[in-house]
């Protein structure tokens, strides 16, 4: 079945450490996105990529970095510069066709202690 | 700036009808989407309205009035499995992507009771 896989589901890290969240899709979608979700808030866009080797900052990119070396993969690194990294991170993809919906992964809950 | 307003929580009994309103203030508006998210899970796409009017898909319907910057999601014949968060999201213009981007509301927690 096609979909988006995020791993791991739960991640714990010590303050000051960088951590990379994995996002893999087998939907053959061109566009991919990273969102952050905090309790009681909507999803906020961190980074997005429309094609391989290209990505753009979203609304809250500070303290994060991404890469897009393959169409299927869009990993997100939460760096030590991110002041409040504990959150639920969601990866999504979208076809460049006529569909208007995003497909989301199941998310990674990152806790920094 | 851009803003979306939706109620934080709605409670209803099984079999009832629930309407979740969403008002927005934004520029470069393309359309309004709705997503469902169960606790700790992936948001799933429910509907998209680009034109004024009502779109019906099974028990769920979505409405848009572009002139009023307003839309709603209607959940009919509520079932226990409908207990979830529902997000409205506006698709808006973005200079770096011709498709635009989605801007999400804070979500409405729907609680269905027996």
Boltz contact constraints between the chains, C-beta under 6 A:
constraints:
  - contact:
      token1: [A, 41]
      token2: [B, 106]
      max_distance: 6.0
  - contact:
      token1: [A, 42]
      token2: [B, 104]
      max_distance: 6.0
  - contact:
      token1: [A, 42]
      token2: [B, 105]
      max_distance: 6.0
  - contact:
      token1: [A, 42]
      token2: [B, 106]
      max_distance: 6.0
  - contact:
      token1: [A, 43]
      token2: [B, 104]
      max_distance: 6.0
  - contact:
      token1: [A, 50]
      token2: [B, 97]
      max_distance: 6.0
  - contact:
      token1: [A, 56]
      token2: [B, 96]
      max_distance: 6.0
  - contact:
      token1: [A, 100]
      token2: [B, 48]
      max_distance: 6.0
  - contact:
      token1: [A, 101]
      token2: [B, 45]
      max_distance: 6.0
  - contact:
      token1: [A, 104]
      token2: [B, 42]
      max_distance: 6.0
  - contact:
      token1: [A, 104]
      token2: [B, 43]
      max_distance: 6.0
  - contact:
      token1: [A, 105]
      token2: [B, 42]
      max_distance: 6.0
  - contact:
      token1: [A, 106]
      token2: [B, 42]
      max_distance: 6.0
